[in-house]
Amino acid sequence: MPTIHVLPHPLCPSGLSFECRAGTALAAALLSQGIALEHACEMSCACSTCHVHVRGGRSSLSPAKDAEEDELDNAWGVDADSRLACQVRLAQVDLLVELPLHSRNHAREHG
């Protein structure tokens, strides 16, 4: 099983490392660990709120499809390592993930 390493961030102040089954969506894996990752479209690739930076292990991932690339155009702070966490399926390789400091959402609902 791959290990996901999340760098320290206000949503995860100490950072976090955890194992997750290959084939799982990165967004679902992060949410299952209590990281309150934005996902306004309920992980259907219709927004850019689950934008993350995959700083390590990116070459093991399938390339982004056109729909993901189109949505990334709307994300804050996009760089060469940017992906939508809802579209990333974990492979057998460990990932190093950095959460952006800002999201496209200006308001957040808590429930």
MODELLER restraints for C-alpha pairs under 7 A, 6 or more apart:
rsr = mdl.restraints
at = mdl.atoms
rsr.add(forms.Gaussian(group=physical.xy_distance, feature=features.Distance(at['CA:1:A'], at['CA:19:A']), mean=6.09, stdev=0.5))
rsr.add(forms.Gaussian(group=physical.xy_distance, feature=features.Distance(at['CA:1:A'], at['CA:20:A']), mean=5.90, stdev=0.5))
rsr.add(forms.Gaussian(group=physical.xy_distance, feature=features.Distance(at['CA:1:A'], at['CA:21:A']), mean=5.39, stdev=0.5))
rsr.add(forms.Gaussian(group=physical.xy_distance, feature=features.Distance(at['CA:1:A'], at['CA:22:A']), mean=6.19, stdev=0.5))
rsr.add(forms.Gaussian(group=physical.xy_distance, feature=features.Distance(at['CA:1:A'], at['CA:92:A']), mean=6.11, stdev=0.5))
rsr.add(forms.Gaussian(group=physical.xy_distance, feature=features.Distance(at['CA:2:A'], at['CA:19:A']), mean=5.63, stdev=0.5))
rsr.add(forms.Gaussian(group=physical.xy_distance, feature=features.Distance(at['CA:2:A'], at['CA:20:A']), mean=5.94, stdev=0.5))
rsr.add(forms.Gaussian(group=physical.xy_distance, feature=features.Distance(at['CA:2:A'], at['CA:21:A']), mean=6.82, stdev=0.5))
rsr.add(forms.Gaussian(group=physical.xy_distance, feature=features.Distance(at['CA:2:A'], at['CA:22:A']), mean=6.61, stdev=0.5))
rsr.add(forms.Gaussian(group=physical.xy_distance, feature=features.Distance(at['CA:2:A'], at['CA:92:A']), mean=5.14, stdev=0.5))
rsr.add(forms.Gaussian(group=physical.xy_distance, feature=features.Distance(at['CA:2:A'], at['CA:93:A']), mean=5.25, stdev=0.5))
rsr.add(forms.Gaussian(group=physical.xy_distance, feature=features.Distance(at['CA:2:A'], at['CA:94:A']), mean=4.71, stdev=0.5))
rsr.add(forms.Gaussian(group=physical.xy_distance, feature=features.Distance(at['CA:3:A'], at['CA:17:A']), mean=6.57, stdev=0.5))
rsr.add(forms.Gaussian(group=physical.xy_distance, feature=features.Distance(at['CA:3:A'], at['CA:18:A']), mean=5.38, stdev=0.5))
rsr.add(forms.Gaussian(group=physical.xy_distance, feature=features.Distance(at['CA:3:A'], at['CA:19:A']), mean=4.24, stdev=0.5))
rsr.add(forms.Gaussian(group=physical.xy_distance, feature=features.Distance(at['CA:3:A'], at['CA:20:A']), mean=6.36, stdev=0.5))
rsr.add(forms.Gaussian(group=physical.xy_distance, feature=features.Distance(at['CA:3:A'], at['CA:94:A']), mean=4.70, stdev=0.5))
rsr.add(forms.Gaussian(group=physical.xy_distance, feature=features.Distance(at['CA:3:A'], at['CA:95:A']), mean=6.50, stdev=0.5))
rsr.add(forms.Gaussian(group=physical.xy_distance, feature=features.Distance(at['CA:4:A'], at['CA:17:A']), mean=5.47, stdev=0.5))
rsr.add(forms.Gaussian(group=physical.xy_distance, feature=features.Distance(at['CA:4:A'], at['CA:18:A']), mean=5.41, stdev=0.5))
rsr.add(forms.Gaussian(group=physical.xy_distance, feature=features.Distance(at['CA:4:A'], at['CA:19:A']), mean=6.11, stdev=0.5))
rsr.add(forms.Gaussian(group=physical.xy_distance, feature=features.Distance(at['CA:4:A'], at['CA:94:A']), mean=5.75, stdev=0.5))
rsr.add(forms.Gaussian(group=physical.xy_distance, feature=features.Distance(at['CA:4:A'], at['CA:95:A']), mean=4.96, stdev=0.5))
rsr.add(forms.Gaussian(group=physical.xy_distance, feature=features.Distance(at['CA:4:A'], at['CA:96:A']), mean=6.15, stdev=0.5))
rsr.add(forms.Gaussian(group=physical.xy_distance, feature=features.Distance(at['CA:5:A'], at['CA:16:A']), mean=5.81, stdev=0.5))
rsr.add(forms.Gaussian(group=physical.xy_distance, feature=features.Distance(at['CA:5:A'], at['CA:17:A']), mean=4.33, stdev=0.5))
rsr.add(forms.Gaussian(group=physical.xy_distance, feature=features.Distance(at['CA:5:A'], at['CA:18:A']), mean=6.76, stdev=0.5))
rsr.add(forms.Gaussian(group=physical.xy_distance, feature=features.Distance(at['CA:5:A'], at['CA:95:A']), mean=6.09, stdev=0.5))
rsr.add(forms.Gaussian(group=physical.xy_distance, feature=features.Distance(at['CA:5:A'], at['CA:96:A']), mean=4.78, stdev=0.5))
rsr.add(forms.Gaussian(group=physical.xy_distance, feature=features.Distance(at['CA:5:A'], at['CA:97:A']), mean=6.05, stdev=0.5))
rsr.add(forms.Gaussian(group=physical.xy_distance, feature=features.Distance(at['CA:6:A'], at['CA:15:A']), mean=5.26, stdev=0.5))
rsr.add(forms.Gaussian(group=physical.xy_distance, feature=features.Distance(at['CA:6:A'], at['CA:16:A']), mean=5.06, stdev=0.5))
rsr.add(forms.Gaussian(group=physical.xy_distance, feature=features.Distance(at['CA:6:A'], at['CA:17:A']), mean=6.18, stdev=0.5))
rsr.add(forms.Gaussian(group=physical.xy_distance, feature=features.Distance(at['CA:6:A'], at['CA:96:A']), mean=6.03, stdev=0.5))
rsr.add(forms.Gaussian(group=physical.xy_distance, feature=features.Distance(at['CA:6:A'], at['CA:97:A']), mean=4.84, stdev=0.5))
rsr.add(forms.Gaussian(group=physical.xy_distance, feature=features.Distance(at['CA:6:A'], at['CA:98:A']), mean=5.98, stdev=0.5))
rsr.add(forms.Gaussian(group=physical.xy_distance, feature=features.Distance(at['CA:7:A'], at['CA:15:A']), mean=4.73, stdev=0.5))
rsr.add(forms.Gaussian(group=physical.xy_distance, feature=features.Distance(at['CA:7:A'], at['CA:16:A']), mean=6.88, stdev=0.5))
rsr.add(forms.Gaussian(group=physical.xy_distance, feature=features.Distance(at['CA:7:A'], at['CA:97:A']), mean=6.26, stdev=0.5))
rsr.add(forms.Gaussian(group=physical.xy_distance, feature=features.Distance(at['CA:7:A'], at['CA:98:A']), mean=5.32, stdev=0.5))
rsr.add(forms.Gaussian(group=physical.xy_distance, feature=features.Distance(at['CA:8:A'], at['CA:14:A']), mean=5.11, stdev=0.5))
rsr.add(forms.Gaussian(group=physical.xy_distance, feature=features.Distance(at['CA:8:A'], at['CA:15:A']), mean=3.90, stdev=0.5))
rsr.add(forms.Gaussian(group=physical.xy_distance, feature=features.Distance(at['CA:9:A'], at['CA:15:A']), mean=6.72, stdev=0.5))
rsr.add(forms.Gaussian(group=physical.xy_distance, feature=features.Distance(at['CA:9:A'], at['CA:99:A']), mean=6.67, stdev=0.5))
rsr.add(forms.Gaussian(group=physical.xy_distance, feature=features.Distance(at['CA:11:A'], at['CA:35:A']), mean=6.11, stdev=0.5))
rsr.add(forms.Gaussian(group=physical.xy_distance, feature=features.Distance(at['CA:11:A'], at['CA:36:A']), mean=6.47, stdev=0.5))
rsr.add(forms.Gaussian(group=physical.xy_distance, feature=features.Distance(at['CA:12:A'], at['CA:35:A']), mean=6.44, stdev=0.5))
rsr.add(forms.Gaussian(group=physical.xy_distance, feature=features.Distance(at['CA:20:A'], at['CA:29:A']), mean=6.74, stdev=0.5))
rsr.add(forms.Gaussian(group=physical.xy_distance, feature=features.Distance(at['CA:22:A'], at['CA:90:A']), mean=4.83, stdev=0.5))
rsr.add(forms.Gaussian(group=physical.xy_distance, feature=features.Distance(at['CA:22:A'], at['CA:91:A']), mean=4.98, stdev=0.5))
rsr.add(forms.Gaussian(group=physical.xy_distance, feature=features.Distance(at['CA:22:A'], at['CA:92:A']), mean=5.83, stdev=0.5))
rsr.add(forms.Gaussian(group=physical.xy_distance, feature=features.Distance(at['CA:23:A'], at['CA:89:A']), mean=5.09, stdev=0.5))
rsr.add(forms.Gaussian(group=physical.xy_distance, feature=features.Distance(at['CA:23:A'], at['CA:90:A']), mean=4.96, stdev=0.5))
rsr.add(forms.Gaussian(group=physical.xy_distance, feature=features.Distance(at['CA:23:A'], at['CA:91:A']), mean=6.21, stdev=0.5))
rsr.add(forms.Gaussian(group=physical.xy_distance, feature=features.Distance(at['CA:24:A'], at['CA:89:A']), mean=5.40, stdev=0.5))
rsr.add(forms.Gaussian(group=physical.xy_distance, feature=features.Distance(at['CA:24:A'], at['CA:90:A']), mean=5.51, stdev=0.5))
rsr.add(forms.Gaussian(group=physical.xy_distance, feature=features.Distance(at['CA:25:A'], at['CA:85:A']), mean=6.91, stdev=0.5))
rsr.add(forms.Gaussian(group=physical.xy_distance, feature=features.Distance(at['CA:25:A'], at['CA:86:A']), mean=5.77, stdev=0.5))
rsr.add(forms.Gaussian(group=physical.xy_distance, feature=features.Distance(at['CA:25:A'], at['CA:87:A']), mean=6.54, stdev=0.5))
rsr.add(forms.Gaussian(group=physical.xy_distance, feature=features.Distance(at['CA:25:A'], at['CA:88:A']), mean=5.54, stdev=0.5))
rsr.add(forms.Gaussian(group=physical.xy_distance, feature=features.Distance(at['CA:25:A'], at['CA:89:A']), mean=4.52, stdev=0.5))
rsr.add(forms.Gaussian(group=physical.xy_distance, feature=features.Distance(at['CA:25:A'], at['CA:90:A']), mean=6.28, stdev=0.5))
rsr.add(forms.Gaussian(group=physical.xy_distance, feature=features.Distance(at['CA:26:A'], at['CA:85:A']), mean=5.04, stdev=0.5))
rsr.add(forms.Gaussian(group=physical.xy_distance, feature=features.Distance(at['CA:26:A'], at['CA:86:A']), mean=6.16, stdev=0.5))
rsr.add(forms.Gaussian(group=physical.xy_distance, feature=features.Distance(at['CA:26:A'], at['CA:88:A']), mean=5.51, stdev=0.5))
rsr.add(forms.Gaussian(group=physical.xy_distance, feature=features.Distance(at['CA:26:A'], at['CA:89:A']), mean=6.08, stdev=0.5))
rsr.add(forms.Gaussian(group=physical.xy_distance, feature=features.Distance(at['CA:26:A'], at['CA:90:A']), mean=6.40, stdev=0.5))
rsr.add(forms.Gaussian(group=physical.xy_distance, feature=features.Distance(at['CA:27:A'], at['CA:85:A']), mean=4.62, stdev=0.5))
rsr.add(forms.Gaussian(group=physical.xy_distance, feature=features.Distance(at['CA:27:A'], at['CA:86:A']), mean=4.88, stdev=0.5))
rsr.add(forms.Gaussian(group=physical.xy_distance, feature=features.Distance(at['CA:31:A'], at['CA:37:A']), mean=6.40, stdev=0.5))
rsr.add(forms.Gaussian(group=physical.xy_distance, feature=features.Distance(at['CA:37:A'], at['CA:50:A']), mean=6.24, stdev=0.5))
rsr.add(forms.Gaussian(group=physical.xy_distance, feature=features.Distance(at['CA:38:A'], at['CA:49:A']), mean=5.29, stdev=0.5))
rsr.add(forms.Gaussian(group=physical.xy_distance, feature=features.Distance(at['CA:38:A'], at['CA:50:A']), mean=5.23, stdev=0.5))
rsr.add(forms.Gaussian(group=physical.xy_distance, feature=features.Distance(at['CA:39:A'], at['CA:49:A']), mean=5.45, stdev=0.5))
rsr.add(forms.Gaussian(group=physical.xy_distance, feature=features.Distance(at['CA:39:A'], at['CA:50:A']), mean=5.23, stdev=0.5))
rsr.add(forms.Gaussian(group=physical.xy_distance, feature=features.Distance(at['CA:40:A'], at['CA:47:A']), mean=6.78, stdev=0.5))
rsr.add(forms.Gaussian(group=physical.xy_distance, feature=features.Distance(at['CA:40:A'], at['CA:49:A']), mean=6.30, stdev=0.5))
rsr.add(forms.Gaussian(group=physical.xy_distance, feature=features.Distance(at['CA:41:A'], at['CA:47:A']), mean=5.93, stdev=0.5))
rsr.add(forms.Gaussian(group=physical.xy_distance, feature=features.Distance(at['CA:43:A'], at['CA:86:A']), mean=5.04, stdev=0.5))
rsr.add(forms.Gaussian(group=physical.xy_distance, feature=features.Distance(at['CA:45:A'], at['CA:68:A']), mean=6.37, stdev=0.5))
rsr.add(forms.Gaussian(group=physical.xy_distance, feature=features.Distance(at['CA:45:A'], at['CA:86:A']), mean=6.75, stdev=0.5))
rsr.add(forms.Gaussian(group=physical.xy_distance, feature=features.Distance(at['CA:45:A'], at['CA:87:A']), mean=6.96, stdev=0.5))
rsr.add(forms.Gaussian(group=physical.xy_distance, feature=features.Distance(at['CA:46:A'], at['CA:71:A']), mean=6.89, stdev=0.5))
rsr.add(forms.Gaussian(group=physical.xy_distance, feature=features.Distance(at['CA:47:A'], at['CA:71:A']), mean=5.95, stdev=0.5))
rsr.add(forms.Gaussian(group=physical.xy_distance, feature=features.Distance(at['CA:48:A'], at['CA:71:A']), mean=5.48, stdev=0.5))
rsr.add(forms.Gaussian(group=physical.xy_distance, feature=features.Distance(at['CA:48:A'], at['CA:72:A']), mean=5.90, stdev=0.5))
rsr.add(forms.Gaussian(group=physical.xy_distance, feature=features.Distance(at['CA:48:A'], at['CA:74:A']), mean=6.19, stdev=0.5))
rsr.add(forms.Gaussian(group=physical.xy_distance, feature=features.Distance(at['CA:48:A'], at['CA:75:A']), mean=5.26, stdev=0.5))
rsr.add(forms.Gaussian(group=physical.xy_distance, feature=features.Distance(at['CA:48:A'], at['CA:84:A']), mean=6.68, stdev=0.5))
rsr.add(forms.Gaussian(group=physical.xy_distance, feature=features.Distance(at['CA:48:A'], at['CA:104:A']), mean=6.68, stdev=0.5))
rsr.add(forms.Gaussian(group=physical.xy_distance, feature=features.Distance(at['CA:49:A'], at['CA:103:A']), mean=5.55, stdev=0.5))
rsr.add(forms.Gaussian(group=physical.xy_distance, feature=features.Distance(at['CA:49:A'], at['CA:104:A']), mean=5.58, stdev=0.5))
rsr.add(forms.Gaussian(group=physical.xy_distance, feature=features.Distance(at['CA:49:A'], at['CA:105:A']), mean=6.62, stdev=0.5))
rsr.add(forms.Gaussian(group=physical.xy_distance, feature=features.Distance(at['CA:50:A'], at['CA:84:A']), mean=5.46, stdev=0.5))
rsr.add(forms.Gaussian(group=physical.xy_distance, feature=features.Distance(at['CA:50:A'], at['CA:85:A']), mean=5.45, stdev=0.5))
rsr.add(forms.Gaussian(group=physical.xy_distance, feature=features.Distance(at['CA:50:A'], at['CA:86:A']), mean=6.69, stdev=0.5))
rsr.add(forms.Gaussian(group=physical.xy_distance, feature=features.Distance(at['CA:51:A'], at['CA:75:A']), mean=6.61, stdev=0.5))
rsr.add(forms.Gaussian(group=physical.xy_distance, feature=features.Distance(at['CA:51:A'], at['CA:82:A']), mean=6.74, stdev=0.5))
rsr.add(forms.Gaussian(group=physical.xy_distance, feature=features.Distance(at['CA:51:A'], at['CA:83:A']), mean=5.76, stdev=0.5))
rsr.add(forms.Gaussian(group=physical.xy_distance, feature=features.Distance(at['CA:51:A'], at['CA:84:A']), mean=4.47, stdev=0.5))
rsr.add(forms.Gaussian(group=physical.xy_distance, feature=features.Distance(at['CA:51:A'], at['CA:85:A']), mean=6.03, stdev=0.5))
rsr.add(forms.Gaussian(group=physical.xy_distance, feature=features.Distance(at['CA:52:A'], at['CA:82:A']), mean=5.72, stdev=0.5))
rsr.add(forms.Gaussian(group=physical.xy_distance, feature=features.Distance(at['CA:52:A'], at['CA:83:A']), mean=5.59, stdev=0.5))
rsr.add(forms.Gaussian(group=physical.xy_distance, feature=features.Distance(at['CA:52:A'], at['CA:84:A']), mean=6.11, stdev=0.5))
rsr.add(forms.Gaussian(group=physical.xy_distance, feature=features.Distance(at['CA:52:A'], at['CA:85:A']), mean=6.18, stdev=0.5))
rsr.add(forms.Gaussian(group=physical.xy_distance, feature=features.Distance(at['CA:52:A'], at['CA:97:A']), mean=6.84, stdev=0.5))
rsr.add(forms.Gaussian(group=physical.xy_distance, feature=features.Distance(at['CA:52:A'], at['CA:98:A']), mean=6.07, stdev=0.5))
rsr.add(forms.Gaussian(group=physical.xy_distance, feature=features.Distance(at['CA:52:A'], at['CA:99:A']), mean=5.03, stdev=0.5))
rsr.add(forms.Gaussian(group=physical.xy_distance, feature=features.Distance(at['CA:52:A'], at['CA:100:A']), mean=6.10, stdev=0.5))
rsr.add(forms.Gaussian(group=physical.xy_distance, feature=features.Distance(at['CA:53:A'], at['CA:81:A']), mean=5.02, stdev=0.5))
rsr.add(forms.Gaussian(group=physical.xy_distance, feature=features.Distance(at['CA:53:A'], at['CA:82:A']), mean=4.48, stdev=0.5))
rsr.add(forms.Gaussian(group=physical.xy_distance, feature=features.Distance(at['CA:53:A'], at['CA:83:A']), mean=6.22, stdev=0.5))
rsr.add(forms.Gaussian(group=physical.xy_distance, feature=features.Distance(at['CA:53:A'], at['CA:97:A']), mean=5.75, stdev=0.5))
rsr.add(forms.Gaussian(group=physical.xy_distance, feature=features.Distance(at['CA:53:A'], at['CA:98:A']), mean=5.02, stdev=0.5))
rsr.add(forms.Gaussian(group=physical.xy_distance, feature=features.Distance(at['CA:53:A'], at['CA:99:A']), mean=6.28, stdev=0.5))
rsr.add(forms.Gaussian(group=physical.xy_distance, feature=features.Distance(at['CA:54:A'], at['CA:81:A']), mean=5.24, stdev=0.5))
rsr.add(forms.Gaussian(group=physical.xy_distance, feature=features.Distance(at['CA:54:A'], at['CA:82:A']), mean=6.33, stdev=0.5))
rsr.add(forms.Gaussian(group=physical.xy_distance, feature=features.Distance(at['CA:54:A'], at['CA:83:A']), mean=6.95, stdev=0.5))
rsr.add(forms.Gaussian(group=physical.xy_distance, feature=features.Distance(at['CA:54:A'], at['CA:95:A']), mean=6.85, stdev=0.5))
rsr.add(forms.Gaussian(group=physical.xy_distance, feature=features.Distance(at['CA:54:A'], at['CA:96:A']), mean=5.88, stdev=0.5))
rsr.add(forms.Gaussian(group=physical.xy_distance, feature=features.Distance(at['CA:54:A'], at['CA:97:A']), mean=4.68, stdev=0.5))
rsr.add(forms.Gaussian(group=physical.xy_distance, feature=features.Distance(at['CA:54:A'], at['CA:98:A']), mean=6.39, stdev=0.5))
rsr.add(forms.Gaussian(group=physical.xy_distance, feature=features.Distance(at['CA:55:A'], at['CA:81:A']), mean=6.12, stdev=0.5))
rsr.add(forms.Gaussian(group=physical.xy_distance, feature=features.Distance(at['CA:55:A'], at['CA:96:A']), mean=5.23, stdev=0.5))
rsr.add(forms.Gaussian(group=physical.xy_distance, feature=features.Distance(at['CA:55:A'], at['CA:97:A']), mean=5.70, stdev=0.5))
rsr.add(forms.Gaussian(group=physical.xy_distance, feature=features.Distance(at['CA:55:A'], at['CA:98:A']), mean=6.73, stdev=0.5))
rsr.add(forms.Gaussian(group=physical.xy_distance, feature=features.Distance(at['CA:56:A'], at['CA:95:A']), mean=5.25, stdev=0.5))
rsr.add(forms.Gaussian(group=physical.xy_distance, feature=features.Distance(at['CA:56:A'], at['CA:96:A']), mean=4.53, stdev=0.5))
rsr.add(forms.Gaussian(group=physical.xy_distance, feature=features.Distance(at['CA:57:A'], at['CA:93:A']), mean=6.25, stdev=0.5))
rsr.add(forms.Gaussian(group=physical.xy_distance, feature=features.Distance(at['CA:57:A'], at['CA:94:A']), mean=5.95, stdev=0.5))
rsr.add(forms.Gaussian(group=physical.xy_distance, feature=features.Distance(at['CA:57:A'], at['CA:95:A']), mean=4.74, stdev=0.5))
rsr.add(forms.Gaussian(group=physical.xy_distance, feature=features.Distance(at['CA:57:A'], at['CA:96:A']), mean=6.64, stdev=0.5))
rsr.add(forms.Gaussian(group=physical.xy_distance, feature=features.Distance(at['CA:60:A'], at['CA:91:A']), mean=6.40, stdev=0.5))
rsr.add(forms.Gaussian(group=physical.xy_distance, feature=features.Distance(at['CA:60:A'], at['CA:93:A']), mean=6.40, stdev=0.5))
rsr.add(forms.Gaussian(group=physical.xy_distance, feature=features.Distance(at['CA:61:A'], at['CA:91:A']), mean=6.50, stdev=0.5))
rsr.add(forms.Gaussian(group=physical.xy_distance, feature=features.Distance(at['CA:68:A'], at['CA:84:A']), mean=6.74, stdev=0.5))
rsr.add(forms.Gaussian(group=physical.xy_distance, feature=features.Distance(at['CA:75:A'], at['CA:104:A']), mean=5.98, stdev=0.5))
rsr.add(forms.Gaussian(group=physical.xy_distance, feature=features.Distance(at['CA:76:A'], at['CA:102:A']), mean=6.58, stdev=0.5))
rsr.add(forms.Gaussian(group=physical.xy_distance, feature=features.Distance(at['CA:76:A'], at['CA:103:A']), mean=6.22, stdev=0.5))
rsr.add(forms.Gaussian(group=physical.xy_distance, feature=features.Distance(at['CA:76:A'], at['CA:104:A']), mean=6.26, stdev=0.5))
